[in-house]
Amino acid sequence: MADWLSRIRTQAPRHLPAADVLNNAHAAVLIAITDHREPDVILTRRADHLTSHAGEVAFPGGKRDVDDDDVYHTALRESFEEIRLPPEQVELVGAMPESVSKMGLKVVPVIGIIPHQLELVASEDEIDSIFRVPLRYFLETPPPDFTVKEYLGVRYRIPCYHYQGYEIWGLTAYFITDCFNRIFDTGFELVMPNVIGGNGTEGSDTRNVE
């Protein structure tokens, strides 16, 4: 078995966005991966009473504050607020390419490695539960379904994963697939080719387009 953490540490920094992308980001999330021979990825389920993204699976993270020095500060601050992850326990590996949320926010995912046995505590105000998914699952399990989204004329396949009763979809699933594809070359193509139908128009995809 390959040393997945070594590959994360060496490959992730190669995809660091340009300084202007990091400086102009509106929000950041932390992709926390545990320091173990069989690493886990830390995810949360947001509380049902929240006004946005209620009940959805997400990485810890949120909008930048004016006092945040950079996206790394944002990711660490939000992670401490949401799951009581001490910033000093996070080995920051690097930021990955941004994406735009359905609310129009430019979001940067930050990869960090944390102790495997570290106890995390959900904030009752924001988080319903904290759960772990083996990194192996995302690397070896093809997503059973996906939705199609279009942004700036480009169509994307957004995967949807199902793990122990949790549905992982949307921007969270996009970041998982994009980041791990860049690092591990998993082969899942997010960008869809433009298919031309017999009448000369772009063909349609019959999957769950929202």
C-alpha positions in Angstrom: 0.0 0.0 0.0 1.3 3.4 -0.9 2.0 5.9 1.8 -1.0 8.2 1.3 0.1 10.9 3.7 3.5 11.2 2.1 1.8 11.7 -1.3 -0.6 14.3 0.2 2.4 16.2 1.7 4.3 16.2 -1.6 1.6 16.5 -4.2 -0.9 19.0 -2.6 1.5 22.0 -2.5 1.9 21.6 -6.3 -1.7 22.8 -6.7 -1.4 25.9 -4.6 -3.5 28.7 -6.1 -2.0 32.0 -7.1 -1.7 34.7 -4.4 -4.5 36.8 -5.8 -6.9 33.8 -5.7 -6.1 33.2 -2.0 -6.4 36.9 -1.2 -9.8 37.3 -2.9 -11.4 34.2 -1.5 -14.6 34.7 0.4 -14.5 31.6 2.5 -12.4 28.5 3.4 -12.9 25.0 4.5 -10.6 22.5 6.2 -10.1 19.1 4.7 -8.7 17.4 7.8 -7.1 14.1 7.3 -5.9 12.0 10.2 -2.2 11.0 10.7 -2.6 7.2 10.5 -1.6 4.3 8.2 -5.3 4.2 7.3 -6.2 7.9 7.3 -9.7 9.2 7.9 -11.3 12.3 6.5 -13.2 14.5 9.0 -16.7 15.6 8.0 -19.7 17.2 9.8 -23.4 17.3 9.4 -24.7 20.8 9.9 -27.5 21.5 12.4 -31.1 21.4 11.2 -32.0 24.8 12.6 -29.4 26.7 10.6 -30.7 29.1 7.9 -28.3 28.0 5.3 -27.2 24.4 4.3 -29.2 23.0 7.2 -28.7 19.3 7.6 -26.0 19.0 4.9 -22.7 17.3 5.1 -19.8 19.7 5.0 -16.2 20.3 6.0 -15.6 22.6 8.9 -15.2 26.1 7.6 -17.0 29.3 6.7 -16.7 32.9 5.6 -13.6 35.0 6.1 -13.6 37.6 8.9 -12.0 40.9 8.5 -9.6 40.0 11.2 -8.4 36.8 9.5 -4.9 37.0 8.2 -5.5 34.6 5.3 -7.6 31.6 4.2 -5.5 29.4 6.5 -6.5 31.5 9.4 -10.2 31.3 8.3 -10.1 27.5 8.0 -8.4 27.0 11.4 -10.6 29.5 13.2 -13.9 28.1 11.8 -12.7 24.5 12.6 -12.0 25.4 16.2 -15.4 27.1 16.5 -17.3 24.2 14.9 -15.5 21.1 16.1 -13.1 22.4 18.7 -10.1 21.4 16.6 -7.0 23.2 18.2 -5.1 25.1 15.5 -1.8 24.0 16.9 -2.8 20.4 16.3 -3.1 20.9 12.5 -0.2 20.4 10.1 -1.1 22.7 7.3 -0.2 21.1 4.0 -1.6 23.7 1.6 -4.5 25.2 -0.1 -6.1 23.7 -3.2 -7.9 25.4 -6.2 -11.1 27.3 -5.3 -14.6 26.7 -6.4 -17.7 28.9 -6.3 -20.6 27.9 -4.1 -24.3 28.1 -5.1 -24.4 31.4 -3.1 -21.7 32.9 -5.3 -18.9 32.6 -2.7 -15.3 31.8 -3.7 -14.3 29.0 -1.4 -10.8 27.7 -1.0 -10.2 24.2 0.5 -7.2 23.9 2.8 -5.7 20.5 3.5 -4.4 19.7 7.0 -3.2 16.6 8.8 -4.3 16.1 12.4 -3.6 13.4 15.1 -5.7 10.3 14.5 -7.0 9.9 18.0 -7.7 13.6 18.6 -11.1 14.1 20.3 -13.4 16.5 18.5 -16.5 18.2 20.0 -19.4 19.5 17.9 -20.6 23.0 18.5 -24.3 22.7 19.4 -25.0 26.0 17.7 -23.8 24.8 14.3 -23.0 21.1 14.1 -25.3 18.1 14.5 -22.6 15.4 14.3 -18.9 14.8 13.4 -18.0 11.7 11.5 -15.1 10.1 9.8 -14.8 8.5 6.4 -11.8 6.4 5.5 -9.7 8.0 2.8 -9.6 4.6 1.2 -13.3 4.9 0.6 -13.0 8.0 -1.6 -10.0 6.6 -3.5 -11.4 3.2 -4.2 -15.2 3.6 -4.3 -16.7 5.1 -7.5 -19.5 7.6 -6.7 -22.8 5.8 -7.2 -24.5 8.9 -8.6 -23.8 12.4 -9.7 -25.6 15.6 -10.6 -24.7 17.9 -13.5 -24.0 21.6 -13.0 -23.1 24.2 -15.5 -20.9 27.2 -14.6 -19.6 29.8 -17.1 -20.6 27.5 -20.0 -18.7 24.4 -18.6 -20.6 21.4 -17.4 -19.4 19.5 -14.3 -20.3 16.1 -12.9 -20.7 16.6 -9.2 -20.5 13.2 -7.4 -22.8 12.0 -4.6 -21.4 9.6 -2.0 -23.3 7.6 0.5 -21.6 6.5 3.7 -23.2 5.0 6.8 -26.4 7.0 6.4 -24.7 10.2 5.4 -25.2 11.7 1.9 -22.1 13.6 0.8 -22.9 15.8 -2.2 -22.6 19.4 -3.6 -19.5 21.5 -3.0 -18.2 19.1 -0.3 -18.2 16.2 -2.7 -16.7 18.3 -5.5 -13.8 19.3 -3.2 -13.3 15.7 -2.2 -13.2 14.5 -5.8 -11.2 17.4 -7.2 -8.5 17.4 -4.5 -8.0 13.7 -4.3 -8.0 13.4 -8.1 -5.3 16.0 -8.3 -3.2 14.3 -5.6 -3.9 10.6 -6.3 -5.0 10.7 -10.0 -8.2 8.8 -9.2 -9.4 9.3 -12.8 -12.9 10.7 -12.1 -13.5 13.5 -14.6 -15.4 16.4 -13.2 -15.5 18.4 -16.4 -17.9 16.9 -19.0 -17.2 17.2 -22.7 -19.7 19.1 -24.8 -21.8 16.4 -26.6 -23.2 17.4 -29.9 -26.6 15.7 -30.8 -27.8 14.7 -34.2 -29.6 18.0 -34.7 -26.4 19.9 -34.2 -27.3 21.0 -30.7 -25.6 20.1 -27.4 -26.9 16.8 -26.2 -28.6 16.5 -22.8 -27.7 14.4 -19.8 -30.6 12.5 -18.2 -29.1 12.3 -14.8 -30.2 14.4 -11.9 -29.7 17.9 -13.2 -30.7 20.6 -10.8 
